[in-house]
Amino acid sequence: MSIIRTLPRVFILVTAFNSLTAKCQELEPLIPGTSITEEATNNASAPRAEPISPVPKAEPIQIDKTVPRAEPVNPPLKPPKIEKHTPIAEKANNLLEYANYVYSQKQWELAISYYQKYLEIQPSANESASAWYRLGESLLKQKDVSGAEKAYLKIIENFSSSEYLNAASYRVGSIYYSNDQYKKASTFFNTAKKTATKKNIQLSAAYYHARCLREIKENKAALAAYEELCTIQNENPYLEAALLTIARIYSELEKNEKSIQAFLSLDKITTREDIRSEALVKSGLMSSSIGKEDQAKEYLTKALNLQGGDEWKPDAQFHLIKTYYSEKNYEQVISTYSKGAYPMSETIRPKMLLMVGNSFRQLQRHRDAVSVYIMLREHYPA
């Protein structure tokens, strides 16, 4: 009795299989040739290249330890008494001394007031560079960005040999950068890079100089700036970001070999699997585009086997399946498909499922093939 009851079900499955197989035999020779990356431009769910996050911010608000600072005075100072007959030099010295004191106590409003009083009578003395800088810092603390910018520019314009030139240039670059004025910012970051005496300041200024050039589409100059930054291998927190941008620029310029080289260098040093995944997938796709299929399969397989980096795995899985299917390596098609189900666009997934179903059929795994074909018919009837 159980056999008789089973016969109608078997008949239905066989009928469905024959119907779908007829359709598939017409479609089978047409290997999907559309690149997933091309279709991704019109599909918000497709993986996209994103910048390294978090990105170092170019707007430091804390007082830079590399810049000479006003030291606290003990015992506390009282406001200076300025008499009409007080000599200018003495008046200036008293004002500056008290301004430095309240600055060291983080009394920004008082510091602003006394630095301004000092600079009214001594705008260009040797000590004035420090007063302009600390005035700028105090104004920045009070969120008077425009006033701070003017104070920093005084140093750049009038004290080019001052030890405060570097810090002032970096600050102005940061202000322009935060306002999306990248062309102006690039000039000041470049000055900060050239005048820096500390490695961390030099690296930060160099990175943001290159980033500004990238923002204003000066890709040739940006590429040179990023490559110069990459020559510093040790204790360089910007190395990964620089290599990633270099690889992307070369990819945009269709210089695939150089792009692959940069991506693989990045893969060797990064500990972030999302970055590794992008590097390996893009290396695989570019290798395929220049006819290096064995390398392409190696990189894409590595990406698919990572613990993280899932946003890039749909690209790796689809292109591996497409490659193995064109080689008639149906076992590898199934093996790659079995790695996992990753979100794909509505135009890519049915193409992949069709290749998977056909591979099951070629391997005489008819029940599995029917399951895939039914999935296709139910979810992608067109």
NORTA-V599160 format. One record per pair of residues at least 4 apart in sequence whose ideal C-beta (glycine too) atoms are under 7 Angstrom apart, sorted by the first residue. I is the first residue (numbers start at 1). GAP is how many residues later the second one is. Records with the same first field share a line. If there is no record, write none. Layout:
I->GAP + GAP
This chain:
1->4
2->4
3->4
6->4
7->4
8->4
9->4
10->4
11->4
12->4
13->4 + 357
14->4
15->4
16->4 + 354 + 358
17->4 + 349 + 353
18->4
20->4 + 353 + 357
21->4 + 340
23->4
24->4 + 330 + 333 + 334
27->327
28->330
31->291 + 294 + 295
32->290 + 319
34->4 + 5
36->4 + 279 + 282 + 283 + 312
37->248 + 278
39->4 + 306 + 308 + 309
40->6 + 7 + 8
43->302
45->298 + 300
46->299
47->264 + 265 + 267 + 268
49->199 + 229
51->4
52->188 + 189 + 192 + 223
56->148 + 181
58->116 + 119 + 150
59->115 + 119
60->4 + 114
61->79
63->4 + 6 + 74
64->103
66->132 + 135
67->97 + 100
68->62 + 95
70->30 + 33 + 34 + 64
71->33
72->32 + 33
73->4 + 28
77->20 + 21 + 24
79->19
80->14 + 15 + 18
82->4 + 9
86->4 + 5
87->4
88->4 + 33
89->4
90->4
91->4 + 30
92->4 + 26 + 29 + 30
93->4
94->4
95->4 + 19 + 22 + 23
96->4 + 22 + 31 + 35
97->4
98->4 + 16
99->4 + 12 + 15 + 16 + 19 + 32
100->4
101->4
102->5 + 8 + 9 + 12
103->8 + 31 + 35
107->4
108->4 + 30 + 33 + 34
109->4 + 33
110->4
111->4 + 23 + 27
112->4 + 23 + 26 + 27 + 30
113->4
114->4
115->4 + 16 + 19 + 20 + 23
116->4 + 19
118->4 + 13
119->4 + 9 + 12 + 13 + 16
122->6
123->5
124->4 + 34
127->4
128->4
129->4 + 26 + 30 + 33 + 35
130->4 + 34
131->4
132->4 + 19 + 22 + 23
133->4 + 22 + 31 + 34 + 35
134->4
135->4 + 16
136->4 + 12 + 15 + 16 + 35
137->4
138->4
139->5 + 8 + 9 + 12
140->5 + 8
144->4
145->4 + 30
146->4
147->4
148->4
149->4 + 23 + 26
150->4
152->4 + 16 + 19 + 20
153->4 + 19
154->4
155->4 + 7 + 9 + 10 + 13
156->9 + 12 + 13 + 16
159->5 + 6
160->5
164->4
165->4 + 30
166->4 + 26 + 29 + 30 + 35
167->4
168->4
169->4 + 19 + 22 + 23 + 26
170->4 + 22 + 31 + 35
171->4
172->4 + 16
173->4 + 12 + 15 + 16 + 19 + 35
174->4
175->4
176->5 + 8 + 9 + 12
177->5 + 8 + 31 + 35
181->4
182->4 + 30 + 33 + 34
183->33
185->4 + 27
186->4 + 23 + 26 + 27
187->4
188->4
189->4 + 16 + 19 + 20 + 23
190->4 + 19
191->4
192->4 + 9 + 13
193->9 + 12 + 13 + 16
196->5 + 6 + 9
198->4
199->4
200->4
201->4
202->4
203->4 + 29 + 33 + 35
204->4
205->4
206->4 + 19 + 23
207->4 + 22 + 31 + 34 + 35
208->4
209->4 + 16
210->4 + 12 + 15 + 16 + 19
211->4
212->4
213->5 + 8 + 9 + 12
214->5 + 8 + 31
218->4
219->4 + 30
220->4
221->4
222->4 + 27
223->4 + 23 + 26
224->4
225->4
226->4 + 16 + 19 + 20
227->19
229->9 + 13
230->9 + 12 + 13 + 16
232->4
233->6
238->4
239->4 + 30
240->4 + 26 + 29 + 30 + 35
241->4
242->4
243->4 + 19 + 22 + 23
244->4 + 22 + 31
245->4
246->4 + 16
247->4 + 12 + 15 + 16 + 19
248->4
249->4
250->5 + 8 + 9 + 12
251->8 + 31 + 35
255->4
256->4 + 30 + 33 + 34
257->4
258->4
259->4 + 27
260->4 + 23 + 26 + 27
261->4
262->4
263->4 + 16 + 19 + 20
264->4 + 15 + 19
265->4
266->4 + 9 + 13
267->9 + 12 + 13
270->5 + 6
272->4
273->4 + 33 + 34 + 35 + 36
274->4 + 34 + 35 + 37
275->4
276->4 + 30 + 33
277->4 + 26 + 29 + 31 + 32 + 35
278->4 + 34
279->4
280->4 + 19 + 22 + 23
281->4 + 19 + 22 + 31 + 34 + 35
282->4
283->4 + 16
284->4 + 12 + 15 + 16 + 19 + 32 + 35
285->4 + 30 + 34
286->4
287->5 + 8 + 9 + 12
288->5 + 8 + 31
292->4
293->4 + 30
294->4
295->4
296->4
297->4 + 23 + 26
298->4
299->4
300->4 + 16 + 19 + 20
301->4 + 19
303->6 + 9 + 10 + 13
304->9 + 12 + 13 + 16 + 35
309->4
310->32
312->4
313->4 + 29
314->4 + 28 + 29 + 30
315->4
316->4
317->4 + 19 + 22 + 25
318->4 + 26 + 30 + 34
319->4
320->4 + 16
321->4 + 12 + 15 + 16 + 31 + 34 + 35
322->4 + 33
323->4
324->5 + 8 + 9 + 12
325->8 + 30 + 34
329->4
330->4 + 29 + 32 + 33
331->4
332->4
333->4 + 22 + 23 + 26
334->4 + 22 + 25 + 26
337->19
344->4 + 5 + 8
345->4
348->4
349->4
350->4 + 26 + 30
351->4
352->4
353->4 + 19 + 22 + 23
354->4 + 22
355->4
356->4 + 16
357->4 + 12 + 15 + 16 + 19
358->4
359->4
360->5 + 8 + 9 + 12
361->5 + 8
365->4
366->4
367->4
368->4
369->4
370->4
371->4
372->4
373->4
374->4
375->4
376->4
377->4
